[in-house]
Amino acid sequence: MEVEGGASFLHCSVNGVKSRPKLVILDDTVHLFSMEGSTEVSVSVPKYLAGVSGSGAQGGAVAPMTGTIEKVLVKAGDTVTAGDPLMVMIAMKMEHTIRAPKSGVIKKVFFNEGSQANRHAALVELEEEEGEAEG
């Protein structure tokens, strides 16, 4: 791993093909961004990597890097499950789907389509459900 210009990069070789994806760690999710696309891995981040990237806003999804919001897929009041797509963001000339970090109800959406979101900006406020509604 190397840090260059405030960004972290992972050096790897898969089947003899070397790559250098950008590495962003938010809470317990590792985001890898390469020319081939992006992927997310949810893991307990080891203590020695915990300081690599700032942690995201509590209770919501955050932008893994600076980019433009292309699509907003949820609105306030929507119920989501962990992993549900919330927004589609364009960054580094690629589309990135921002997914719900946990299940709950969307309390507020902070960005509209076409808006610029900075790295680590809170994209939505997510409120955990207090249990099943009766009725």
C-alpha positions as protocol buffer text, in pm:
chain_id: "A"
residue {
  index: 1
  type: MET
  ca { x: 0 y: 0 z: 0 }
}
residue {
  index: 2
  type: GLU
  ca { x: 119 y: 354 z: -70 }
}
residue {
  index: 3
  type: VAL
  ca { x: -14 y: 700 z: 5 }
}
residue {
  index: 4
  type: GLU
  ca { x: 12 y: 960 z: -269 }
}
residue {
  index: 5
  type: GLY
  ca { x: -143 y: 1308 z: -265 }
}
residue {
  index: 6
  type: GLY
  ca { x: -367 y: 1224 z: 30 }
}
residue {
  index: 7
  type: ALA
  ca { x: -504 y: 910 z: -140 }
}
residue {
  index: 8
  type: SER
  ca { x: -420 y: 548 z: -55 }
}
residue {
  index: 9
  type: PHE
  ca { x: -342 y: 293 z: -325 }
}
residue {
  index: 10
  type: LEU
  ca { x: -318 y: -84 z: -299 }
}
residue {
  index: 11
  type: HIS
  ca { x: -55 y: -260 z: -511 }
}
residue {
  index: 12
  type: CYS
  ca { x: -176 y: -603 z: -621 }
}
residue {
  index: 13
  type: SER
  ca { x: -121 y: -867 z: -885 }
}
residue {
  index: 14
  type: VAL
  ca { x: -402 y: -1097 z: -999 }
}
residue {
  index: 15
  type: ASN
  ca { x: -312 y: -1370 z: -1250 }
}
residue {
  index: 16
  type: GLY
  ca { x: 5 y: -1181 z: -1337 }
}
residue {
  index: 17
  type: VAL
  ca { x: -179 y: -854 z: -1409 }
}
residue {
  index: 18
  type: LYS
  ca { x: -57 y: -573 z: -1184 }
}
residue {
  index: 19
  type: SER
  ca { x: -298 y: -301 z: -1073 }
}
residue {
  index: 20
  type: ARG
  ca { x: -302 y: -10 z: -832 }
}
residue {
  index: 21
  type: PRO
  ca { x: -664 y: 49 z: -719 }
}
residue {
  index: 22
  type: LYS
  ca { x: -749 y: 344 z: -498 }
}
residue {
  index: 23
  type: LEU
  ca { x: -834 y: 232 z: -145 }
}
residue {
  index: 24
  type: VAL
  ca { x: -1098 y: 410 z: 67 }
}
residue {
  index: 25
  type: ILE
  ca { x: -1198 y: 277 z: 409 }
}
residue {
  index: 26
  type: LEU
  ca { x: -1525 y: 396 z: 564 }
}
residue {
  index: 27
  type: ASP
  ca { x: -1636 y: 234 z: 888 }
}
residue {
  index: 28
  type: ASP
  ca { x: -1621 y: -143 z: 822 }
}
residue {
  index: 29
  type: THR
  ca { x: -1628 y: -120 z: 442 }
}
residue {
  index: 30
  type: VAL
  ca { x: -1323 y: -120 z: 217 }
}
residue {
  index: 31
  type: HIS
  ca { x: -1390 y: 45 z: -122 }
}
residue {
  index: 32
  type: LEU
  ca { x: -1153 y: -33 z: -411 }
}
residue {
  index: 33
  type: PHE
  ca { x: -1167 y: 185 z: -724 }
}
residue {
  index: 34
  type: SER
  ca { x: -977 y: 82 z: -1037 }
}
residue {
  index: 35
  type: MET
  ca { x: -1000 y: 137 z: -1412 }
}
residue {
  index: 36
  type: GLU
  ca { x: -1204 y: -186 z: -1435 }
}
residue {
  index: 37
  type: GLY
  ca { x: -1468 y: -57 z: -1192 }
}
residue {
  index: 38
  type: SER
  ca { x: -1530 y: -50 z: -819 }
}
residue {
  index: 39
  type: THR
  ca { x: -1601 y: -301 z: -549 }
}
residue {
  index: 40
  type: GLU
  ca { x: -1681 y: -293 z: -180 }
}
residue {
  index: 41
  type: VAL
  ca { x: -1580 y: -543 z: 85 }
}
residue {
  index: 42
  type: SER
  ca { x: -1739 y: -534 z: 430 }
}
residue {
  index: 43
  type: VAL
  ca { x: -1488 y: -650 z: 687 }
}
residue {
  index: 44
  type: SER
  ca { x: -1367 y: -561 z: 1031 }
}
residue {
  index: 45
  type: VAL
  ca { x: -1092 y: -316 z: 943 }
}
residue {
  index: 46
  type: PRO
  ca { x: -763 y: -408 z: 1112 }
}
residue {
  index: 47
  type: LYS
  ca { x: -638 y: -155 z: 1366 }
}
residue {
  index: 48
  type: TYR
  ca { x: -328 y: -75 z: 1160 }
}
residue {
  index: 49
  type: LEU
  ca { x: -553 y: 42 z: 871 }
}
residue {
  index: 50
  type: ALA
  ca { x: -817 y: 218 z: 1080 }
}
residue {
  index: 51
  type: GLY
  ca { x: -640 y: 554 z: 1048 }
}
residue {
  index: 52
  type: VAL
  ca { x: -597 y: 536 z: 668 }
}
residue {
  index: 53
  type: SER
  ca { x: -929 y: 703 z: 591 }
}
residue {
  index: 54
  type: GLY
  ca { x: -1166 y: 907 z: 803 }
}
residue {
  index: 55
  type: SER
  ca { x: -1479 y: 734 z: 925 }
}
residue {
  index: 56
  type: GLY
  ca { x: -1810 y: 838 z: 778 }
}
residue {
  index: 57
  type: ALA
  ca { x: -2098 y: 1027 z: 930 }
}
residue {
  index: 58
  type: GLN
  ca { x: -2280 y: 824 z: 1191 }
}
residue {
  index: 59
  type: GLY
  ca { x: -2611 y: 683 z: 1079 }
}
residue {
  index: 60
  type: GLY
  ca { x: -2588 y: 738 z: 705 }
}
residue {
  index: 61
  type: ALA
  ca { x: -2409 y: 669 z: 379 }
}
residue {
  index: 62
  type: VAL
  ca { x: -2111 y: 882 z: 279 }
}
residue {
  index: 63
  type: ALA
  ca { x: -1939 y: 964 z: -49 }
}
residue {
  index: 64
  type: PRO
  ca { x: -1629 y: 745 z: -90 }
}
residue {
  index: 65
  type: MET
  ca { x: -1469 y: 1016 z: -306 }
}
residue {
  index: 66
  type: THR
  ca { x: -1553 y: 1352 z: -461 }
}
residue {
  index: 67
  type: GLY
  ca { x: -1798 y: 1317 z: -749 }
}
residue {
  index: 68
  type: THR
  ca { x: -2129 y: 1418 z: -903 }
}
residue {
  index: 69
  type: ILE
  ca { x: -2459 y: 1263 z: -797 }
}
residue {
  index: 70
  type: GLU
  ca { x: -2613 y: 1114 z: -1113 }
}
residue {
  index: 71
  type: LYS
  ca { x: -2924 y: 945 z: -968 }
}
residue {
  index: 72
  type: VAL
  ca { x: -3101 y: 963 z: -631 }
}
residue {
  index: 73
  type: LEU
  ca { x: -3289 y: 636 z: -578 }
}
residue {
  index: 74
  type: VAL
  ca { x: -3450 y: 707 z: -237 }
}
residue {
  index: 75
  type: LYS
  ca { x: -3646 y: 982 z: -63 }
}
residue {
  index: 76
  type: ALA
  ca { x: -3719 y: 1075 z: 299 }
}
residue {
  index: 77
  type: GLY
  ca { x: -3949 y: 818 z: 455 }
}
residue {
  index: 78
  type: ASP
  ca { x: -3829 y: 525 z: 243 }
}
residue {
  index: 79
  type: THR
  ca { x: -3742 y: 205 z: 429 }
}
residue {
  index: 80
  type: VAL
  ca { x: -3415 y: 43 z: 315 }
}
residue {
  index: 81
  type: THR
  ca { x: -3227 y: -276 z: 395 }
}
residue {
  index: 82
  type: ALA
  ca { x: -2849 y: -293 z: 434 }
}
residue {
  index: 83
  type: GLY
  ca { x: -2700 y: -309 z: 83 }
}
residue {
  index: 84
  type: ASP
  ca { x: -2993 y: -139 z: -94 }
}
residue {
  index: 85
  type: PRO
  ca { x: -2879 y: 115 z: -359 }
}
residue {
  index: 86
  type: LEU
  ca { x: -2931 y: 476 z: -243 }
}
residue {
  index: 87
  type: MET
  ca { x: -2759 y: 685 z: -512 }
}
residue {
  index: 88
  type: VAL
  ca { x: -2545 y: 655 z: -821 }
}
residue {
  index: 89
  type: MET
  ca { x: -2239 y: 878 z: -824 }
}
residue {
  index: 90
  type: ILE
  ca { x: -1996 y: 960 z: -1107 }
}
residue {
  index: 91
  type: ALA
  ca { x: -1635 y: 983 z: -989 }
}
residue {
  index: 92
  type: MET
  ca { x: -1308 y: 919 z: -1174 }
}
residue {
  index: 93
  type: LYS
  ca { x: -1520 y: 885 z: -1495 }
}
residue {
  index: 94
  type: MET
  ca { x: -1692 y: 578 z: -1350 }
}
residue {
  index: 95
  type: GLU
  ca { x: -2033 y: 505 z: -1201 }
}
residue {
  index: 96
  type: HIS
  ca { x: -2038 y: 410 z: -833 }
}
residue {
  index: 97
  type: THR
  ca { x: -2351 y: 283 z: -658 }
}
residue {
  index: 98
  type: ILE
  ca { x: -2375 y: 404 z: -298 }
}
residue {
  index: 99
  type: ARG
  ca { x: -2551 y: 142 z: -85 }
}
residue {
  index: 100
  type: ALA
  ca { x: -2720 y: 154 z: 255 }
}
residue {
  index: 101
  type: PRO
  ca { x: -2469 y: 68 z: 529 }
}
residue {
  index: 102
  type: LYS
  ca { x: -2750 y: -70 z: 746 }
}
residue {
  index: 103
  type: SER
  ca { x: -3126 y: -117 z: 748 }
}
residue {
  index: 104
  type: GLY
  ca { x: -3354 y: 169 z: 851 }
}
residue {
  index: 105
  type: VAL
  ca { x: -3563 y: 461 z: 732 }
}
residue {
  index: 106
  type: ILE
  ca { x: -3426 y: 748 z: 522 }
}
residue {
  index: 107
  type: LYS
  ca { x: -3464 y: 1058 z: 740 }
}
residue {
  index: 108
  type: LYS
  ca { x: -3309 y: 1308 z: 497 }
}
residue {
  index: 109
  type: VAL
  ca { x: -3140 y: 1310 z: 154 }
}
residue {
  index: 110
  type: PHE
  ca { x: -2864 y: 1573 z: 143 }
}
residue {
  index: 111
  type: PHE
  ca { x: -2790 y: 1586 z: -233 }
}
residue {
  index: 112
  type: ASN
  ca { x: -2997 y: 1626 z: -551 }
}
residue {
  index: 113
  type: GLU
  ca { x: -2917 y: 1484 z: -893 }
}
residue {
  index: 114
  type: GLY
  ca { x: -2642 y: 1689 z: -1055 }
}
residue {
  index: 115
  type: SER
  ca { x: -2498 y: 1804 z: -721 }
}
residue {
  index: 116
  type: GLN
  ca { x: -2128 y: 1779 z: -644 }
}
residue {
  index: 117
  type: ALA
  ca { x: -2050 y: 1576 z: -330 }
}
residue {
  index: 118
  type: ASN
  ca { x: -1712 y: 1597 z: -159 }
}
residue {
  index: 119
  type: ARG
  ca { x: -1528 y: 1291 z: -32 }
}
residue {
  index: 120
  type: HIS
  ca { x: -1671 y: 1172 z: 303 }
}
residue {
  index: 121
  type: ALA
  ca { x: -1976 y: 1401 z: 272 }
}
residue {
  index: 122
  type: ALA
  ca { x: -2290 y: 1254 z: 430 }
}
residue {
  index: 123
  type: LEU
  ca { x: -2528 y: 1163 z: 146 }
}
residue {
  index: 124
  type: VAL
  ca { x: -2831 y: 1055 z: 348 }
}
residue {
  index: 125
  type: GLU
  ca { x: -2935 y: 1046 z: 711 }
}
residue {
  index: 126
  type: LEU
  ca { x: -3050 y: 697 z: 801 }
}
residue {
  index: 127
  type: GLU
  ca { x: -3251 y: 624 z: 1113 }
}
residue {
  index: 128
  type: GLU
  ca { x: -3262 y: 269 z: 1245 }
}
residue {
  index: 129
  type: GLU
  ca { x: -3613 y: 138 z: 1292 }
}
residue {
  index: 130
  type: GLU
  ca { x: -3721 y: 104 z: 1653 }
}
residue {
  index: 131
  type: GLY
  ca { x: -3880 y: -235 z: 1589 }
}
residue {
  index: 132
  type: GLU
  ca { x: -4187 y: -344 z: 1398 }
}
residue {
  index: 133
  type: ALA
  ca { x: -4480 y: -102 z: 1370 }
}
residue {
  index: 134
  type: GLU
  ca { x: -4803 y: -234 z: 1516 }
}
residue {
  index: 135
  type: GLY
  ca { x: -5128 y: -219 z: 1328 }
}
